[in-house]
Amino acid sequence: IEVVTLTDANELDEGILTNRRKGSRDNIVRWTPRLRTVWEGAKALRARVWERRKTPIPITASKRFIIVASHGGPLLKTSLDTAWQRFITLAIADGEIESEERFALHDLKRRGITDTPGTRADKQEASGHRDAKMMDVYDLSVPTVSPSAD
């Protein structure tokens, strides 16, 4: 849901200002070439939808959602869930993934936290979680440790 509620107001020079939920801390995700490409692609798609639908463009940046539905308005969470299910079903049908590899949108957050380099504290800061115990849920990495002393 955090992604579909992003607006032009979330675009900063340094990166994307997140809008976390459920008590997590907002943060700024630094731009990478990949993130910038996706962001600009989403804005280009939005522009095409708005042009095709003759949608009035909101003056206020916080009202210009980055991800829009085919009607030009904000994409609802239920619509995102439906689109995700269609996407995963097609990926399985096309042989891109096996049915036992099916994953949910929320699994992308787990993967992102797991793949974040650094310590658990670094991962916690990047994820915005206030409670370190949440890393037990979201960080699926297996630490490599030194053996016990003889």
Buried (B, 14 or more C-beta within 10 A) or exposed (E): EBBBBBBBBBBEEEBBBBBBEEEBEEBEBEBEEEEEEEBEEBBEEBEEBBEEBEBEEEEEEEEBBBBBBEEBEBBEEEBBEEEBEEEBEEBBEEEEEEEEEEEEBEEEEBEBBBEBEEEBEEBBBBBBBEEEEBBEEBBEEEEEEEEEEE
